Amino acid sequence: MSTIKIAIADDYKIYRDGLKVALSTDENLKVIFEADNGEELMKGLETISPNVIIMDLKMPIMDGMEATKEVRKKYPSIKVLVVTMYDDDKFIIHLMENGANGYLLKNTEPDEIRKSIYSVHENGYYFNDIVNKALLKKLVLKNNLKPSFNQNVELTEREVEVLKLICEEKTAAEIAKDIFLSPRSVEGIRQRLIEKVGVRNTAGLVMFAVKNNMVD
């Protein structure tokens, strides 16, 4: 498989160094850029193109929340994996709604960080045990925080089928194999779902499915 290029935005050099050491054991992962804050990251993105950004939330000058919004606006194809000490429900939902592709805590094991990088790169999102569908379900169903979806969305049987498989964290290639379509057709259905539901990314689709009791 081709190398996944990674940028790290975190104001603690010791954390960045530790993360680089942990990721260096996987030859498919390559850290190509580091930034102390969101502003430095945005400047760097003018000349380099990572596939995945590992983004700290609490940084000086421009924090991770602001930087995530900026990345989403200017570089929609880059995946953002938020890594933070905060496990606050409101943060998680807010960041998912603003285009983060995954949310990890700083004490996450290196193996899980590697897994999450592959997942956001291939599937567009990653939910770990702490912020998995159960947590989203609890929040969304209680209507504490309502994600904004388009009203009266009508999905075809095929779209529902693809959406459910997306929720099972299957890649486009795996979904294509399951339902006898080409990966390109699956990608087309996923894009159509995003437009119909009115969300920014695959994580938004999963939240929509959770809210509408389409996943167990």
N, CA, C and O of each residue as an XYZ file, in Angstrom:
864
protein
N       0.839     -1.191      0.000
C       0.000      0.000      0.000
C       0.876      1.243      0.000
O       2.028      1.196      0.430
N       0.329      2.362     -0.484
C       1.139      3.579     -0.554
C       1.286      4.195      0.838
O       0.468      3.961      1.727
N       2.327      4.972      1.002
C       2.628      5.586      2.297
C       1.554      6.609      2.688
O       1.102      7.400      1.860
N       1.160      6.576      3.955
C       0.227      7.586      4.480
C       1.077      8.695      5.089
O       1.833      8.475      6.036
N       0.934      9.898      4.520
C       1.741     11.038      4.981
C       1.019     11.753      6.129
O      -0.175     12.041      6.052
N       1.775     12.027      7.187
C       1.167     12.547      8.422
C       1.788     13.885      8.829
O       2.999     14.080      8.722
N       0.939     14.800      9.296
C       1.414     16.034      9.929
C       0.977     15.989     11.395
O      -0.112     15.506     11.703
N       1.820     16.487     12.293
C       1.453     16.538     13.719
C       1.411     17.998     14.159
O       2.387     18.730     13.996
N       0.284     18.414     14.715
C       0.169     19.771     15.268
C      -0.021     19.645     16.776
O      -1.089     19.250     17.244
N       1.011     19.979     17.524
C       0.968     19.858     18.986
C       2.058     20.744     19.561
O       3.182     20.735     19.060
N       1.752     21.508     20.601
C       2.755     22.438     21.119
C       3.755     21.776     22.069
O       4.693     22.428     22.528
N       3.563     20.479     22.370
C       4.537     19.771     23.207
C       5.465     18.937     22.338
O       5.068     17.908     21.792
N       6.709     19.396     22.217
C       7.676     18.683     21.366
C       7.895     17.255     21.858
O       8.089     16.338     21.061
N       7.863     17.078     23.161
C       8.092     15.748     23.736
C       7.001     14.771     23.286
O       7.267     13.590     23.058
N       5.770     15.282     23.162
C       4.672     14.416     22.683
C       4.877     14.096     21.199
O       4.707     12.955     20.771
N       5.247     15.122     20.423
C       5.472     14.896     18.990
C       6.578     13.868     18.780
O       6.458     12.970     17.947
N       7.669     14.014     19.554
C       8.793     13.077     19.418
C       8.372     11.649     19.764
O       8.733     10.697     19.071
N       7.608     11.518     20.836
C       7.130     10.193     21.254
C       6.235      9.570     20.192
O       6.317      8.375     19.906
N       5.381     10.407     19.615
C       4.456      9.936     18.578
C       5.230      9.490     17.337
O       4.909      8.473     16.723
N       6.248     10.264     16.982
C       7.065      9.904     15.804
C       7.753      8.560     16.008
O       7.809      7.738     15.094
N       8.270      8.346     17.201
C       8.935      7.066     17.504
C       7.921      5.925     17.386
O       8.211      4.882     16.798
N       6.724      6.137     17.955
C       5.686      5.091     17.915
C       5.260      4.780     16.478
O       5.027      3.621     16.133
N       5.160      5.815     15.645
C       4.694      5.609     14.267
C       5.801      5.064     13.367
O       5.525      4.468     12.326
N       7.050      5.270     13.770
C       8.174      4.863     12.909
C       8.297      3.348     12.783
O       9.013      2.851     11.914
N       7.599      2.615     13.653
C       7.667      1.147     13.567
C       6.826      0.624     12.393
O       6.916     -0.553     12.042
N       6.012      1.496     11.791
C       5.171      1.098     10.657
C       5.695      1.788      9.401
O       5.641      3.013      9.285
N       6.202      0.991      8.466
C       6.828      1.588      7.273
C       5.836      2.286      6.337
O       6.241      3.031      5.444
N       4.520      2.040      6.545
C       3.521      2.712      5.702
C       3.154      4.104      6.209
O       2.442      4.844      5.531
N       3.641      4.464      7.405
C       3.303      5.763      7.997
C       4.541      6.655      8.024
O       5.598      6.251      8.511
N       4.402      7.859      7.502
C       5.564      8.759      7.455
C       5.170     10.153      7.929
O       4.290     10.783      7.343
N       5.815     10.637      8.987
C       5.557     12.001      9.467
C       6.353     12.962      8.584
O       7.582     12.909      8.541
N       5.630     13.848      7.875
C       6.311     14.743      6.929
C       6.355     16.188      7.419
O       7.028     17.027      6.819
N       5.634     16.485      8.517
C       5.597     17.877      8.974
C       5.163     17.945     10.432
O       4.345     17.145     10.887
N       5.728     18.920     11.164
C       5.312     19.168     12.549
C       5.029     20.651     12.738
O       5.688     21.498     12.136
N       4.046     20.958     13.576
C       3.722     22.358     13.863
C       3.456     22.534     15.351
O       2.942     21.633     16.015
N       3.815     23.714     15.867
C       3.591     24.049     17.286
C       2.181     24.529     17.560
O       1.698     24.463     18.691
N       1.522     25.016     16.513
C       0.171     25.578     16.687
C      -0.572     25.569     15.355
O      -0.007     25.243     14.311
N      -1.845     25.933     15.413
C      -2.687     25.880     14.213
C      -2.225     26.802     13.103
O      -2.322     26.469     11.922
N      -1.723     27.961     13.492
C      -1.281     28.930     12.478
C      -0.086     28.384     11.693
O      -0.023     28.484     10.468
N       0.854     27.806     12.435
C       2.034     27.204     11.798
C       1.629     26.049     10.884
O       2.197     25.852      9.809
N       0.631     25.291     11.342
C       0.110     24.176     10.533
C      -0.465     24.702      9.217
O      -0.135     24.190      8.147
N      -1.324     25.725      9.293
C      -1.969     26.259      8.082
C      -0.919     26.788      7.106
O      -1.048     26.630      5.892
N       0.129     27.422      7.656
C       1.206     27.939      6.806
C       1.902     26.775      6.093
O       2.202     26.846      4.902
N       2.148     25.707      6.850
C       2.804     24.531      6.287
C       1.989     23.867      5.192
O       2.538     23.364      4.211
N       0.667     23.869      5.368
C      -0.206     23.197      4.391
C      -0.231     23.901      3.032
O      -0.736     23.357      2.050
N       0.319     25.111      2.991
C       0.402     25.797      1.687
C       1.408     25.104      0.776
O       1.314     25.190     -0.448
N       2.370     24.418      1.383
C       3.414     23.780      0.556
C       3.490     22.256      0.696
O       4.059     21.585     -0.165
N       2.919     21.704      1.779
C       2.971     20.242      1.914
C       1.550     19.671      1.967
O       0.607     20.358      2.359
N       1.417     18.411      1.568
C       0.079     17.802      1.516
C       0.039     16.480      2.274
O       0.237     15.420      1.680
N      -0.216     16.535      3.586
C      -0.357     15.265      4.323
C      -1.713     14.617      4.014
O      -2.643     15.286      3.563
N      -1.809     13.323      4.263
C      -3.109     12.647      4.156
C      -3.895     12.794      5.446
O      -5.120     12.919      5.441
N      -3.148     12.776      6.571
C      -3.789     12.810      7.897
C      -3.052     13.815      8.789
O      -1.822     13.854      8.821
N      -3.838     14.630      9.517
C      -3.244     15.529     10.515
C      -3.618     15.013     11.901
O      -4.792     14.774     12.183
N      -2.618     14.842     12.763
C      -2.888     14.518     14.165
C      -2.884     15.852     14.907
O      -1.849     16.506     15.036
N      -4.058     16.239     15.389
C      -4.289     17.609     15.854
C      -4.552     17.676     17.364
O      -5.501     17.078     17.870
N      -3.699     18.412     18.063
C      -3.963     18.689     19.473
C      -5.014     19.797     19.552
O      -5.106     20.631     18.651
N      -5.797     19.807     20.617
C      -6.819     20.859     20.746
C      -6.259     22.124     21.376
O      -6.505     23.230     20.893
N      -5.506     21.956     22.456
C      -5.060     23.113     23.224
C      -3.675     23.555     22.748
O      -2.655     23.000     23.155
N      -3.665     24.569     21.876
C      -2.404     25.107     21.370
C      -2.473     26.629     21.390
O      -3.559     27.203     21.305
N      -1.315     27.288     21.503
C      -1.330     28.754     21.490
C      -1.607     29.308     20.084
O      -1.595     28.562     19.105
N      -1.853     30.602     19.995
C      -2.077     31.359     18.745
C      -3.342     30.922     18.006
O      -4.303     31.687     17.920
N      -3.348     29.691     17.469
C      -4.585     29.142     16.888
C      -4.768     27.736     17.435
O      -3.913     26.876     17.222
N      -5.875     27.486     18.143
C      -6.066     26.162     18.747
C      -6.550     25.134     17.730
O      -6.818     25.456     16.572
N      -6.654     23.892     18.191
C      -7.001     22.795     17.293
C      -8.416     22.864     16.764
O      -8.692     22.390     15.662
N      -9.316     23.449     17.537
C     -10.711     23.548     17.091
C     -10.806     24.484     15.882
O     -11.449     24.177     14.878
N     -10.147     25.624     16.016
C     -10.130     26.620     14.935
C      -9.396     26.057     13.717
O      -9.838     26.214     12.579
N      -8.260     25.396     13.982
C      -7.458     24.832     12.883
C      -8.230     23.740     12.136
O      -8.125     23.627     10.915
N      -9.005     22.936     12.873
C      -9.807     21.883     12.223
C     -10.811     22.500     11.253
O     -10.975     22.024     10.129
N     -11.476     23.558     11.695
C     -12.440     24.252     10.811
C     -11.745     24.795      9.562
O     -12.265     24.685      8.451
N     -10.553     25.388      9.761
C      -9.796     25.955      8.639
C      -9.375     24.867      7.643
O      -9.507     25.027      6.430
N      -8.867     23.759      8.192
C      -8.441     22.653      7.323
C      -9.636     22.145      6.508
O      -9.535     21.914      5.303
N     -10.756     21.980      7.192
C     -11.949     21.466      6.515
C     -12.390     22.384      5.380
O     -12.826     21.924      4.324
N     -12.269     23.699      5.616
C     -12.688     24.689      4.619
C     -11.743     24.694      3.412
O     -12.187     24.704      2.264
N     -10.440     24.686      3.690
C      -9.459     24.862      2.608
C      -8.947     23.561      2.003
O      -8.607     23.508      0.821
N      -8.895     22.510      2.822
C      -8.327     21.233      2.341
C      -9.269     20.081      2.704
O      -8.940     19.262      3.563
N     -10.433     20.014      2.059
C     -11.453     19.027      2.460
C     -11.014     17.567      2.395
O     -11.588     16.713      3.071
N      -9.986     17.278      1.575
C      -9.602     15.861      1.450
C      -8.666     15.395      2.572
O      -8.481     14.193      2.763
N      -8.072     16.349      3.318
C      -7.158     15.949      4.401
C      -7.971     15.497      5.618
O      -8.919     16.169      6.024
N      -7.595     14.361      6.188
C      -8.312     13.836      7.357
C      -7.711     14.413      8.643
O      -6.494     14.557      8.766
N      -8.584     14.737      9.590
C      -8.115     15.312     10.860
C      -8.441     14.363     12.007
O      -9.598     14.018     12.247
N      -7.390     13.954     12.706
C      -7.537     13.074     13.856
C      -7.200     13.896     15.092
O      -6.037     14.232     15.318
N      -8.209     14.220     15.893
C      -7.979     15.036     17.081
C      -7.440     14.147     18.205
O      -8.020     13.108     18.519
N      -6.319     14.571     18.809
C      -5.758     13.845     19.947
C      -5.650     14.840     21.096
O      -4.957     15.851     20.984
N      -6.337     14.552     22.202
C      -6.446     15.555     23.258
C      -6.597     14.912     24.634
O      -6.812     13.706     24.752
N      -6.483     15.730     25.659
C      -6.722     15.231     27.017
C      -8.197     15.349     27.390
O      -8.633     14.783     28.393
N      -8.969     16.088     26.580
C     -10.375     16.337     26.929
C     -11.288     15.219     26.442
O     -11.311     14.906     25.252
N     -12.038     14.620     27.357
C     -13.016     13.631     26.888
C     -14.441     14.161     27.121
O     -15.370     13.398     27.384
N     -14.579     15.465     27.018
C     -15.863     16.120     27.238
C     -16.812     15.850     26.064
O     -16.453     16.055     24.905
N     -18.033     15.385     26.381
C     -19.014     15.045     25.339
C     -19.241     16.180     24.346
O     -19.315     15.961     23.137
N     -19.350     17.393     24.879
C     -19.656     18.541     24.006
C     -18.536     18.771     22.998
O     -18.797     19.091     21.839
N     -17.291     18.608     23.438
C     -16.150     18.751     22.531
C     -16.238     17.732     21.393
O     -16.051     18.061     20.222
N     -16.528     16.496     21.773
C     -16.542     15.407     20.790
C     -17.562     15.687     19.698
O     -17.240     15.629     18.511
N     -18.794     15.990     20.097
C     -19.844     16.257     19.114
C     -19.500     17.496     18.294
O     -19.650     17.500     17.072
N     -19.040     18.545     18.968
C     -18.736     19.799     18.272
C     -17.664     19.568     17.206
O     -17.773     20.065     16.086
N     -16.632     18.812     17.568
C     -15.553     18.573     16.611
C     -15.988     17.678     15.466
O     -15.596     17.897     14.320
N     -16.802     16.665     15.769
C     -17.305     15.795     14.701
C     -18.162     16.606     13.724
O     -18.081     16.426     12.509
N     -18.981     17.499     14.280
C     -19.833     18.331     13.417
C     -19.017     19.303     12.586
O     -19.428     19.699     11.495
N     -17.846     19.689     13.110
C     -17.013     20.636     12.381
C     -15.956     19.966     11.513
O     -15.011     20.602     11.047
N     -16.140     18.675     11.311
C     -15.320     18.010     10.310
C     -14.146     17.188     10.781
O     -13.354     16.728      9.958
N     -14.003     16.982     12.109
C     -12.941     16.066     12.556
C     -13.320     14.650     12.120
O     -14.501     14.305     12.081
N     -12.327     13.842     11.797
C     -12.607     12.478     11.330
C     -12.453     11.435     12.427
O     -12.842     10.279     12.257
N     -11.884     11.849     13.549
C     -11.718     10.921     14.665
C     -11.284     11.684     15.896
O     -10.843     12.830     15.801
N     -11.407     11.051     17.057
C     -11.152     11.738     18.330
C     -10.502     10.753     19.285
O     -11.122      9.768     19.686
N      -9.254     11.016     19.650
C      -8.526     10.118     20.548
C      -8.070     10.871     21.789
O      -7.875     12.086     21.755
N      -7.904     10.143     22.877
C      -7.330     10.763     24.067
C      -5.810     10.592     24.045
O      -5.286      9.662     23.432
N      -5.114     11.506     24.724
C      -3.643     11.504     24.675
C      -3.013     10.238     25.243
O      -1.889      9.887     24.884
N      -3.741      9.548     26.135
C      -3.157      8.336     26.715
C      -3.435      7.088     25.870
O      -3.214      5.964     26.322
N      -3.918      7.295     24.645
C      -4.211      6.171     23.746
C      -2.932      5.403     23.409
O      -1.877      5.995     23.184
N      -3.048      4.083     23.378
C      -1.898      3.221     23.054
C      -1.451      3.447     21.599
O      -2.285      3.702     20.730
N      -0.137      3.355     21.331
C       0.361      3.553     19.960
C      -0.330      2.677     18.917
O      -0.573      3.121     17.794
N      -0.648      1.433     19.285
C      -1.328      0.541     18.331
C      -2.658      1.117     17.880
O      -3.021      1.044     16.706
N      -3.380      1.695     18.843
C      -4.689      2.254     18.481
C      -4.533      3.525     17.638
O      -5.338      3.783     16.742
N      -3.500      4.312     17.928
C      -3.261      5.510     17.109
C      -2.977      5.093     15.664
O      -3.489      5.694     14.719
N      -2.153      4.054     15.512
C      -1.860      3.570     14.157
C      -3.137      3.093     13.471
O      -3.388      3.413     12.309
N      -3.938      2.322     14.207
C      -5.199      1.807     13.650
C      -6.115      2.959     13.229
O      -6.760      2.903     12.183
N      -6.160      4.006     14.065
C      -7.045      5.135     13.781
C      -6.585      5.903     12.540
O      -7.410      6.417     11.785
N      -5.262      5.980     12.331
C      -4.741      6.662     11.134
C      -5.181      5.914      9.878
O      -5.647      6.518      8.912
N      -5.025      4.587      9.907
C      -5.480      3.785      8.756
C      -6.981      3.956      8.536
O      -7.439      4.084      7.401
N      -7.734      3.957      9.622
C      -9.199      4.037      9.511
C      -9.660      5.366      8.921
O     -10.503      5.380      8.024
N      -9.114      6.493      9.414
C      -9.560      7.782      8.853
C      -9.094      7.933      7.401
O      -9.775      8.540      6.574
N      -7.919      7.366      7.114
C      -7.405      7.459      5.747
C      -8.274      6.652      4.772
O      -8.573      7.106      3.668
N      -8.673      5.453      5.201
C      -9.411      4.561      4.296
C     -10.926      4.761      4.362
O     -11.603      4.723      3.334
N     -11.461      4.976      5.574
C     -12.921      5.043      5.733
C     -13.452      6.458      5.901
O     -14.639      6.712      5.693
N     -12.573      7.377      6.278
C     -13.040      8.744      6.498
C     -13.387      9.042      7.948
O     -13.672     10.190      8.288
N     -13.368      8.027      8.811
C     -13.662      8.301     10.227
C     -13.115      7.182     11.101
O     -12.799      6.091     10.626
N     -13.011      7.485     12.400
C     -12.623      6.475     13.385
C     -13.277      6.821     14.717
O     -13.105      7.925     15.232
N     -14.015      5.887     15.263
C     -14.576      6.053     16.609
C     -13.941      4.994     17.493
O     -14.016      3.804     17.185
N     -13.317      5.409     18.587
C     -12.744      4.410     19.494
C     -13.758      4.076     20.591
O     -14.891      4.557     20.574
N     -13.331      3.248     21.539
C     -14.270      2.811     22.581
C     -14.812      3.968     23.408
O     -15.954      3.934     23.866
N     -13.977      5.003     23.597
C     -14.414      6.098     24.463
C     -15.491      6.932     23.794
O     -16.460      7.333     24.438
N     -15.325      7.192     22.511
C     -16.300      8.052     21.821
C     -16.980      7.273     20.700
O     -17.150      7.780     19.591
N     -17.356      6.063     20.997
C     -17.940      5.225     19.949
C     -19.415      5.538     19.727
O     -19.958      6.503     20.264
N     -20.041      4.692     18.918
C     -21.435      4.947     18.558
C     -22.364      4.986     19.765
O     -23.372      5.693     19.757
N     -22.022      4.225     20.804
C     -22.889      4.208     21.999
C     -22.955      5.593     22.639
O     -24.023      6.056     23.039
N     -21.803      6.240     22.729
C     -21.771      7.587     23.317
C     -22.538      8.557     22.427
O     -23.327      9.369     22.908
N     -22.292      8.460     21.113
C     -23.009      9.353     20.193
C     -24.511      9.109     20.288
O     -25.312     10.044     20.265
N     -24.878      7.823     20.395
C     -26.296      7.465     20.474
C     -26.926      8.114     21.700
O     -27.994      8.720     21.617
N     -26.248      7.980     22.842
C     -26.767      8.537     24.083
C     -26.981     10.049     23.931
O     -28.018     10.586     24.320
N     -25.989     10.713     23.364
C     -26.074     12.168     23.209
C     -27.143     12.584     22.214
O     -27.981     13.445     22.484
N     -27.084     11.938     21.042
C     -27.971     12.369     19.967
C     -29.423     12.047     20.282
O     -30.313     12.856     20.018
N     -29.669     10.857     20.852
C     -31.054     10.472     21.134
C     -31.654     11.293     22.273
O     -32.858     11.547     22.308
N     -30.794     11.699     23.197
C     -31.292     12.540     24.292
C     -31.558     13.966     23.819
O     -32.151     14.783     24.524
N     -31.093     14.234     22.588
C     -31.235     15.578     22.016
C     -30.558     16.658     22.841
O     -30.954     17.823     22.794
N     -29.532     16.271     23.602
C     -28.751     17.292     24.313
C     -28.128     18.228     23.297
O     -28.113     19.447     23.469
N     -27.615     17.629     22.237
C     -26.973     18.399     21.179
C     -27.476     17.832     19.864
O     -27.264     16.655     19.571
N     -28.126     18.644     19.086
C     -28.687     18.129     17.846
C     -27.766     18.434     16.665
O     -27.552     19.601     16.335
N     -27.223     17.402     16.031
C     -26.507     17.679     14.792
C     -27.528     18.172     13.762
O     -28.683     17.745     13.782
N     -27.117     19.047     12.885
C     -28.091     19.561     11.919
C     -28.065     18.729     10.639
O     -27.097     18.764      9.878
N     -29.139     17.985     10.419
C     -29.276     17.189      9.198
C     -30.405     17.800      8.358
O     -31.260     18.523      8.869
N     -30.382     17.493      7.065
C     -31.500     17.921      6.220
C     -32.788     17.250      6.700
O     -32.763     16.130      7.210
N     -33.905     17.945      6.532
C     -35.190     17.396      6.963
C     -35.745     16.415      5.919
O     -35.456     16.527      4.728
N     -36.538     15.466      6.387
C     -37.253     14.515      5.510
C     -36.353     13.880      4.447
O     -36.652     13.915      3.254
N     -35.263     13.308      4.905
C     -34.340     12.649      3.973
C     -34.922     11.296      3.580
O     -35.243     10.477      4.440
N     -35.054     11.072      2.292
C     -35.556      9.767      1.831
C     -34.420      9.021      1.141
O     -33.861      9.484      0.147
N     -34.097      7.865      1.688
C     -32.991      7.084      1.133
C     -33.515      5.858      0.395
O     -34.523      5.271      0.789
N     -32.829      5.479     -0.671
C     -33.192      4.250     -1.389
C     -32.698      3.050     -0.571
O     -31.888      3.200      0.344
N     -33.195      1.870     -0.914
C     -32.755      0.655     -0.206
C     -31.245      0.479     -0.323
O     -30.575      0.105      0.640
N     -30.721      0.752     -1.510
C     -29.292      0.605     -1.758
C     -28.494      1.583     -0.885
O     -27.456      1.222     -0.330
N     -28.984      2.818     -0.770
C     -28.306      3.826      0.054
C     -28.309      3.415      1.528
O     -27.314      3.588      2.232
N     -29.438      2.868      1.984
C     -29.529      2.396      3.382
C     -28.528      1.258      3.611
O     -27.848      1.200      4.636
N     -28.461      0.365      2.636
C     -27.544     -0.780      2.723
C     -26.094     -0.295      2.843
O     -25.340     -0.775      3.690
N     -25.717      0.651      1.997
C     -24.346      1.190      2.019
C     -24.084      1.922      3.335
O     -23.011      1.789      3.924
N     -25.075      2.695      3.791
C     -24.912      3.456      5.039
C     -24.666      2.518      6.228
O     -23.815      2.785      7.076
N     -25.417      1.429      6.272
C     -25.239      0.471      7.378
C     -23.844     -0.158      7.344
O     -23.235     -0.385      8.389
N     -23.341     -0.438      6.137
C     -22.002     -1.026      6.007
C     -20.921     -0.008      6.358
O     -19.880     -0.366      6.908
N     -21.171      1.265      6.036
C     -20.242      2.338      6.441
C     -20.143      2.362      7.963
O     -19.060      2.529      8.523
N     -21.288      2.192      8.624
C     -21.319      2.212     10.091
C     -20.564      1.036     10.703
O     -20.172      1.077     11.869
N     -20.367      0.001      9.915
C     -19.596     -1.152     10.386
C     -18.095     -0.956     10.119
O     -17.299     -1.887     10.248
N     -17.733      0.276      9.745
C     -16.332      0.652      9.494
C     -15.721     -0.130      8.332
O     -14.529     -0.439      8.339
N     -16.550     -0.448      7.331
C     -16.018     -1.154      6.161
C     -15.516     -0.146      5.137
O     -16.079      0.940      4.992
N     -14.458     -0.511      4.431
C     -13.913      0.368      3.395
C     -14.802      0.271      2.150
O     -15.641     -0.623      2.040
N     -14.602      1.210      1.215
C     -15.373      1.194     -0.041
C     -15.157     -0.136     -0.766
O     -16.094     -0.699     -1.332
N     -13.921     -0.633     -0.744
C     -13.612     -1.900     -1.432
C     -14.363     -3.069     -0.783
O     -14.880     -3.941     -1.482
N     -14.421     -3.085      0.554
C     -15.127     -4.164      1.265
C     -16.630     -4.093      1.013
O     -17.290     -5.113      0.818
N     -17.161     -2.866      1.021
C     -18.603     -2.695      0.760
C     -18.915     -3.162     -0.664
O     -19.897     -3.867     -0.895
N     -18.069     -2.759     -1.610
C     -18.265     -3.135     -3.016
C     -18.346     -4.652     -3.168
O     -19.182     -5.177     -3.904
N     -17.456     -5.343     -2.454
C     -17.416     -6.811     -2.515
C     -18.705     -7.404     -1.929
O     -19.272     -8.351     -2.474
N     -19.158     -6.820     -0.799
C     -20.361     -7.326     -0.117
C     -21.614     -7.194     -0.973
O     -22.469     -8.080     -0.973
N     -21.720     -6.080     -1.704
C     -22.996     -5.835     -2.415
C     -22.835     -5.876     -3.941
O     -23.701     -5.416     -4.684
N     -21.702     -6.441     -4.387
C     -21.462     -6.679     -5.815
C     -21.538     -5.411     -6.673
O     -22.200     -5.381     -7.710
N     -20.852     -4.381     -6.218
C     -20.724     -3.153     -7.006
C     -19.239     -2.827     -7.128
O     -18.407     -3.448     -6.466
N     -18.909     -1.865     -7.966
C     -17.512     -1.425     -8.038
C     -17.252     -0.430     -6.907
O     -18.175      0.254     -6.467
N     -15.995     -0.340     -6.426
C     -15.676      0.650     -5.385
C     -16.069      2.065     -5.800
O     -16.475      2.877     -4.969
N     -15.941      2.351     -7.111
C     -16.313      3.688     -7.599
C     -17.808      3.945     -7.403
O     -18.209      5.042     -7.013
N     -18.634      2.922     -7.678
C     -20.088      3.075     -7.475
C     -20.405      3.301     -6.000
O     -21.260      4.117     -5.657
N     -19.707      2.570     -5.132
C     -19.915      2.729     -3.683
C     -19.546      4.145     -3.261
O     -20.256      4.778     -2.479
N     -18.420      4.634     -3.791
C     -17.972      5.999     -3.468
C     -19.012      7.018     -3.943
O     -19.262      8.020     -3.274
N     -19.619      6.746     -5.113
C     -20.671      7.625     -5.649
C     -21.888      7.653     -4.730
O     -22.472      8.710     -4.494
N     -22.267      6.473     -4.210
C     -23.413      6.391     -3.287
C     -23.090      7.123     -1.983
O     -23.938      7.824     -1.432
N     -21.857      6.956     -1.493
C     -21.451      7.639     -0.256
C     -21.535      9.164     -0.430
O     -22.011      9.881      0.450
N     -21.060      9.634     -1.590
C     -21.094     11.075     -1.866
C     -22.541     11.573     -1.932
O     -22.871     12.653     -1.442
N     -23.390     10.750     -2.553
C     -24.822     11.118     -2.679
C     -25.470     11.176     -1.291
O     -26.284     12.055     -1.009
N     -25.092     10.219     -0.427
C     -25.611     10.208      0.947
C     -25.217     11.479      1.687
O     -26.039     12.090      2.369
N     -23.947     11.873      1.548
C     -23.443     13.087      2.212
C     -24.268     14.300      1.772
O     -24.649     15.137      2.590
N     -24.535     14.380      0.458
C     -25.315     15.516     -0.070
C     -26.766     15.458      0.405
O     -27.327     16.474      0.815
N     -27.371     14.277      0.351
C     -28.779     14.127      0.760
C     -28.984     14.472      2.232
O     -29.908     15.199      2.598
N     -28.091     13.928      3.071
C     -28.231     14.107      4.524
C     -27.812     15.523      4.938
O     -28.311     16.071      5.921
N     -26.880     16.103      4.161
C     -26.453     17.470      4.456
C     -25.373     17.525      5.513
O     -25.392     18.386      6.392
N     -24.409     16.579      5.421
C     -23.304     16.577      6.394
C     -21.991     16.821      5.651
O     -21.958     16.885      4.422
N     -20.900     16.956      6.432
C     -19.606     17.288      5.820
C     -18.787     16.066      5.450
O     -17.966     16.117      4.534
N     -19.005     14.963      6.161
C     -18.112     13.823      5.951
C     -18.785     12.534      6.430
O     -19.945     12.532      6.840
N     -18.023     11.446      6.367
C     -18.559     10.135      6.733
C     -18.967     10.074      8.204
O     -19.946      9.414      8.554
N     -18.217     10.762      9.061
C     -18.576     10.773     10.487
C     -19.983     11.335     10.669
O     -20.744     10.851     11.507
N     -20.325     12.351      9.887
C     -21.676     12.926      9.936
C     -22.729     11.917      9.517
O     -23.822     11.883     10.082
N     -22.403     11.094      8.525
C     -23.342     10.047      8.081
C     -23.589      9.047      9.205
O     -24.720      8.615      9.429
N     -22.513      8.684      9.912
C     -22.655      7.723     11.009
C     -23.548      8.316     12.104
O     -24.393      7.621     12.669
N     -23.352      9.607     12.398
C     -24.188     10.262     13.407
C     -25.653     10.280     12.972
O     -26.555     10.090     13.788
N     -25.875     10.509     11.684
C     -27.245     10.500     11.140
C     -27.866      9.111     11.319
O     -29.020      8.983     11.729
N     -27.087      8.079     11.007
C     -27.589      6.697     11.133
C     -27.909      6.370     12.584
O     -28.906      5.710     12.874
N     -27.043      6.842     13.508
C     -27.253      6.605     14.932
C     -28.547      7.290     15.397
O     -29.362      6.691     16.099
N     -28.717      8.544     14.995
C     -29.888      9.321     15.422
C     -31.190      8.677     14.927
O     -32.224      8.739     15.594
N     -31.114      8.064     13.755
C     -32.314      7.464     13.160
C     -32.427      5.963     13.416
O     -33.134      5.242     12.713
N     -31.706      5.516     14.445
C     -31.775      4.094     14.864
C     -31.507      3.112     13.726
O     -32.123      2.049     13.652
N     -30.581      3.481     12.840
C     -30.275      2.593     11.715
C     -29.128      1.646     12.055
O     -28.829      0.728     11.291
N     -28.489      1.868     13.201
C     -27.430      0.950     13.635
C     -27.777      0.405     15.006
O     -28.466      1.050     15.796
N     -27.281     -0.805     15.273
C     -27.592     -1.440     16.559
C     -26.749     -0.839     17.663
O     -26.866     -1.243     18.820
